[in-house]
Amino acid sequence: MTDIIDGNAVAADVRDGLGDAIDTLADADVTPSLATVLMSDDPASETYVSMKQDDCEEVGIDAIDIELDPDAPAEELYDTIDDLNDDPEVDGILVQMPVPDHVDDRAVLRRIDPLKDVDGFHPENVGRLVAGNARYKPCTPHGVQKLLAAADVETDGADAVVVGRSDIVGKPMANLFVQKDEYGNATTTVCHSRTEDLAAKTRAADIVVAAAGVPEMIDGDMLSEGVTVVDVGINRVDADTEKGYELVGDVEYESAKEKAGAITPVPGGVGPMTRAMLLWNTVKAASLQHDVPVDLP
Ligand code: GUN
């Protein structure tokens, strides 16, 4: 029997678990707050940001919604970040990526106050994570760790293969897996577009995290019996549906399910966890900046 890992259920547990921390902050007159900044008219980005706003409201985090014209000069985004950095009412700042081509995304990430960088993308926070002293773990790989924990999948000593080397998922996932820490201690291989014989690498894995952004690139033939498969991909592909598209992962689900001991579906796997861990980081940001210790789930 394959264990279908239910990301919606695990995310709901994380959100419930944050309730005590939010109550502790409320006792100190602190309501955590997250500012989202969207400088894009990409429909997927608009949807993600609006879901993040809704999530905040549901758990009692103040959500500040800032939308900038995608054609505005980069300085407008920098000035917005500066204002949010200086605003004591703002605990977390998230600039939805990607930003338009005329905006230097690395400059954007460097500009955010590292204490408010709830994505964990600022170089200071990346460095801390690599050094084994993470402040904010990036939401998607942190969510993957929580999913593995919920499914009782052991990473200690396991062979983990991360497919994809993005700054948002692949690199931080690999960095978390190699830490001498809970849900780390894995022997970790990072595969990418230049990897030769990807199937040989994935077949040798106990855990495969697929985060390449290529629809259904990993199928059952590329997996060994009993493997844990975590599918980070959320790809819109043309389909004869009302919306004109459907969402598929980086894993060909039906054939992978035949081989896997445990697998995450798309949708309903990693996606809800990314959103839940953003709330987690925002509560931590409020705790750190207002000096109110909290227990996080
Ligand atoms: N774009 C896609 N994923 C993310 C994310 O986790 N954070 C931000 N800021 N932008 C994204």
Residues whose N, C-alpha, C, O or C-beta is under 5 A from the ligand:
A	BS01	GUN	L94 V95 Q96 M97 P98 D119
